[in-house]
Amino acid sequence: MNVSELKNAIDKYGETLNALHNNETLQDGLSKAKCEAINNELDNLEMQIRKRPVYSNVYDFEEKNKKFQNQYKNAFIKYLRKGIDADLLNLLNNNSNGIFDSNGFSITQSMNEIISANMIENSPIRKLSRVVNVSRDSLDVAVYTNDISAVWGDERTVAPETDAFTRRTIKVCELTAQPKITQKMIDDDAVDHESWIAELLSDILLEKEDEAFLYGDGENKPKGMLSYQDGNDENSVERINGGNSVSFENLLQLQASLDGKYERSGETAFITSKKTLAKIRSIKDESGHYIWTPGALIGKEDCIFGTPIFATSAMKEGEDAVIYGNLRKGYQIVDRNDIKIQRDPYSSKPFVVFFATKRVGGDVIDPRAIKVLKIS
């Protein structure tokens, strides 16, 4: 039975049901039985008619999207290698997917996947933070200064409202890069140009992103967590005074400063610079045991006090020595996964320059979830 037949059957049963309702013999047992049977059949038919078009549309969408992605990939590679954009522009005219703007053409889906996977793998900040993809130029979030209350009760009980929050707008900013490739390499059919450019872009963009997530001032770049002043309100991140150097005692103090509700397995972690991590590896506890456990021994990340510790080259060696907290609760990254590329074969011969633009933002959304060890 197709969709049209299902609709006709429902209309027919509906007419019969109305006639029975208007019949004075409705109290008769036979009429009641007919009404019940028709109601059951109507429910069954309505369930079928809801399901059939949905599954069909999903299948059609997946098939059309797969076909479009294959067409786009072939056209994009032709543009990368030879600068021919006729096929891309033709796809643009037939699809309203926002694949082209003043920054160039969107990279392929497979390139996006390579860049995303490399950034998550190699950026502890991205790996630990909350990341959301948006289609607009900003994201509004609520920054709470107190906990949201909850109460026990029945269906008449109303949970207390809270006004202890402020709205914070995280703007998406443009990050640009200009990777170069020789024309000879582009002409080589054995080279996977998609993967090569995607991996190169991820390395270039990753370094700048992490630096901004830590120290950015929020002006045309993300607002970094270490750019906030010391304090305990919604516009500050608390520092724990650690004296002159990182030690067993002040690392314990740093860990103890975080509220227990943020201590969650797989979310809470330490982040530090590579030089500071080298110092931490040599620190021993009161029993003479090293506090650092190499990840190779336990089949996961390096740990101190049973908690993962990550090092990033974007973190400078200075007063803010170690970050500890739950970045999934404390820091929000906003992505627009539409990296654009323009090809320029003229300005830097014998190289072909690819002007790449990525849109990303970031900001602290719960400062209570982030603590920083400060040393003098």
N, C-alpha and C positions, 0 to 999 in steps of 0.2 A: 504494500500500500504506500503510494507516494504522498507528499505533503498535501497536494490538492485534494486527494481522496480522503485524507484524514480530516481536513477542514469541512468537507461536504458531509462526512459522517457525523461530525460534532453538531453541525447545523441541524441535521435531520433529527438526531436524538434530542436536541434542545427543543425543537418544535413539538415533538411527541410529549416531552416532559411538561411543556406549558399547557398542552391540551389536557393532560391528566390532572394538572393542578386546577384547571378551570371546570373539571368534571365534578358534579355533585356526588358521584359515587366514589370519591376519593377515600372515604372511610372503608370501602370494601377491601377485604384482605388481598384480593387479586390485584387491585389497582395499586395498593401499597407496595406489593412485591415488585410490580413493574417499575414503579418509581425508584425503588432501591436499586434494581438491576441497571436501570438507565443511568442513575447517578454514578454507580461503580464503573460503567462502561465509559461515561464521560471523563471521569478521572483518569482512566487508563489511556484514552485517546489523547487527552491534553498532555499527559506525561510524554507520550510518543512524539507529539508535534513540537514539544519544547526541545526534545533531545535531537531530533533528526536534523533540523537546520543548523544547530550549533556545531555538531560534529562535522557536518558538511562544510560549513564556513571555515572552521579551523583547518581542515584538510586542504581546502582551496587556498587559504592564506599561506600555509606552510609551503605548498607547491609553488605558488606565485613568488613568494619571498626567496625560495631556493633558486628559482629560475632567474630572478632579478639579480641575486648575489653573484651567480655565475657569469651573467652578462656584464655586470659591473666590474668584476675582477678582471675579465679579459680586456675590457675597455680601459681600465685603469693601468694595467701593465703596459698596454700600448702607449698610453700617455707618459708613463715613467721612462720607457725606453726610447721612444721616438718623438715625444712631444705632440703626438696627434690626439686632439681632444674631440674630434667630430663624434665619435661613438658615445663619449661621456655626455656631451651636450645633447645628443639625441635621447639618451636615457633621462636626462634632466627634463626635457620637454614633455616626456611621457609619464614622469613620476614626480610627485610632489614630496620628495623625501628630504629636501634641504641638503642635497649632496654638493651644492656649489654656492659660494658667496664670495665676498671680496678677498677672503683669505685663501681661496683655492678650492680644490676638490677634496671631498672626504676620503680618507684612506679606506681600504677594504676591511671587511669584517675580520678576516684572518690576521691582518696587521694589527687591528685593535686588540684581538685576543692575545697576540704575542706581547704587545706592549703592556697590557694589563697584567698578564701573568708574570712578566719580568719585574715589574714594579712592585707587585705584592711580595714576590720572592726575595727581592733584594732591598726593600725598604721596610725596616721594622716599624716605622711610624704608620705607613699604609697598612701593614699587616695587623697592627694592634688597634688602629683607630676605627671609628664608624665612618663608612664611606657610602655616599648616596649619589646616584646618577640623576641629573635633572635635565629638563628640556628648556629651561629659562635661564636668565642671567643672575639669579640669586635664589637663596633659600632662607626663609624666616624660621627661626627656632626659638623656643622658650627656654630661657636660662633661669633655673629655679634657685632662689636664695635660701629656701627652707624646704623640708620634706613635704610631700603631698600627704595629707591626712586620710585615714581610712577608719571606718567605724563598723562594729557589728550591729545587726538589727534585722528587722523584717522588711516586707515590701513597702512599708510606709516610711522607713528610715531614709533620710537624705544625707549623703556624704557631705562633710563641710567643704566649702569652696576655699580656694587659696588664691591670694593675690600677691604671693611672695615670689614673683618672677618678673623678668623683663624680656622684651623681645629683642633678639639679636639677628640682624640680617647678614648673611654670609654671601658676599658677592663673588661671582665667578670672574676671574681675571685671565688675561691672555699671556701665555708663556710661549715664546717663539725660539726657534733654533734653525740653523742653516747647515745641515750636513751636506758634504760634497762627495761626489763619485766621479771617477774618470769616465770619459766617453767609451774608452776601450773596455772597461769593466761592464758598462751598461750593454755594450754590444755582444758580450759573451753570453751565449745561450745556456751555458752550464751553471751560471750564477742564479741563485734564487733571490731576485731583487726585492721581492716583498719582505722576506725574512731578514735580509741584510739591512735594509733601511729601517725596518721596525725595531730590530735589536739596537741599532745605532741610535735611533731616536729615544728609545727607552733609557739608555745609559745617559744621554745628554740631559733629558728632562728630569730624570730621577734625582740627580744631584741638586738641581735648582729647586725642585719641589721640596725635598727634605730640609734644605736650608731655610726655606720660607716657612715651613711648618714649625720650625723651631724659633727663628729669629725675625720673621717677616713683620713689617710694621703696619700691614693692612692697606697700604697705599699702592694700588695696582698690583697687589700680591696678597697671598694669604696672611692672616694674623697669626704669628707664631706664639706657641705656649710660653716660651721663655721671654717674650717681649712684654709680658705683663709684670707689673711691679709686685713686690712682696706684700702680702696681706691676706685677709680672710673674707673679703666680700666678692660679689659677682664680677668685679673688674680687676681682680688680682689673683695671683697664684702664690700659695704659701711656700716660703723657704724655711728649711731647717738648718740652723747654724751648726756646721760640722767642724769648726776650728780651722786648723792649718792644713789638714790633709785628710783624705779618705781613710777611714779606719773601720775595724770590726764594730766598734761601739756606735759610731755615728751612722753606719749603714743600718744597724738594728734600730736606732732611733728614727731614721727615715722611714723604715718599714712600719714601725709602730705608730707613726703619725697619721697613717691613712685609716679612715673610718672602716670598720669591719664589713660594712655592707658593700663596699667596693672590691673586697677581696674575693675574686672569683677565678677559679681554675681556667686557664686558657685565655684570660683577659688581663690579669694583673701582671706587670713585668717591670724590670729595671731597664733604663736606656742610658747609655753613656758614650763617651768618645772612645776611640780605639786606644789612645794612650792611657786613659783612666782605667779602662778594662785591664790593660797590662799590669797596672799597679794592684788592682783588685785581685788578680790571680795569685798574687804573692801574699795576700793577707791571711792570717791564721786566726782561728778562734781561741778561746781560753784554754782549750785542751791541746792546742798545738796542731789542730787539723786545718787544712786549707778550706776556706769557705766556698771557693769556686769549684764546681763540678763540671768537667768537660762534657759536652753533649754526646760525644762519641761513646762514652761509657754508659749512658742511660737511654740512648736511642731517641733523644729529643734535643731541644736547645740547651746551651750552657746555662747553668743555674747557680745562684747563691741563695742559701737558706731555703732551698727547694723551689725557688721562684725563678722563671726564665730571666736572663739578662742578655740584652742585645747591645751591639756597638754600631755606631754609624759615623762615617767620616764627615757628615754634615755638622756634627756637634763639636764645638770648639772646646779646647781645654782652657777653662777659666773658672770664675767664681761659681757658676752653675755647673756642678760637676756630675751629678747623677739625677735622673728623673725616675720617680717611682709612682706608679698609679695604674688606674684602669682607663686607658685611652679610649676604649669603646664607649665608656660613659662620659669621658671628659673632653674628647676632641672630635670635631666633625669635619670630614673632608667632603667637598662637593665637586663632582666631576660632570663635565659634559663630554661624553665619549664621541665626539665628532672632530677628531684631529684632521686639520686641513693641510693640504700640500699644494704649493705652486712650483713649477719647474722653470729654472732659469739657466739656459745653456750659454749665455753670452757674457755675463759680468765677471766670470772667473775662469776663463779658459786656461788649460784644457779640461777643467772640471765642469760638471753640471751641478748647479746648486739647487737644493730643494728647500724652499722656505716652508717650514712646518709651524703650525699654530695649534696649541692645546689650551683648553679652557679649564681652569681649576680654581677652587677657593678652599679656605679652611679657617677654623676659629675654635676657641675653647667654648664648650657648651655647658660644662659643669666643672668649675675650678676646684671644687672639693675633692674631685677624683684624681687630682694631680698634685704631687708633692715634689719639691726639688731640694737636694742637698747642696748647701752653699758652703764653700770653703774660701778662706781668705789667703 
